[in-house]
């Protein structure tokens, strides 16, 4: 899959309580070639949609009823697994430095204020998605490496166990051979003693 195809097939979730804003973002993204865009105007649905869609990017408004963008980020922070890079682009009419700092400190990866430049928004979205997919590829590579290490470790363990069994078998065989040798030596000594007794008996008979 080409990089551009990978990006345009990314799963994007747009969250804004204003229907007009949602439709505008949909049009902008679709014109840029993005084909997998989901939207909601109800921030209470975000957690469910996150579990259902596993989005690659969330475009999030801050000023919303029921749950504002900060509450949504707090809930996502408890739900998203550690080590997962889920980029959130905050797109809001709140241009205060306090809102920007708070959003970025709570997990947002970028921040744009409304009204926004469409081309700039698309560039920021592309940058976030590129970073997302780099993280995913690195995660896959790490998992593949861990699997290879695990398989190699298991192979070494099996080899060690086989060597241990061979050593035990060799030890048992040597002990058995030693026992056979002792029995053979004892038999030979007994035979020699018997021959000596017979010889002594023959000598005594001859002398008489």
Buried (B, 14 or more C-beta within 10 A) or exposed (E): EEEEEBBBEBBBBBBBBBEEBBEBBBEBBEEBEBEBBBBBBEBBBBBEBBEEBEBBBBBBBBBBEEBBBBBBBBBBEEEBEEEEBBBBBBBBBBEEEEBBEBBBEBBBBBBBBBEBEBEEBBEBBBBBBBBBBEBBEEEEEEEEEEEEEEEEEEEEEEEEEEEEEEEEEEEEEEEEEEEEEEEEEEEEEEEEEEEEEEEEEEEEEEEE
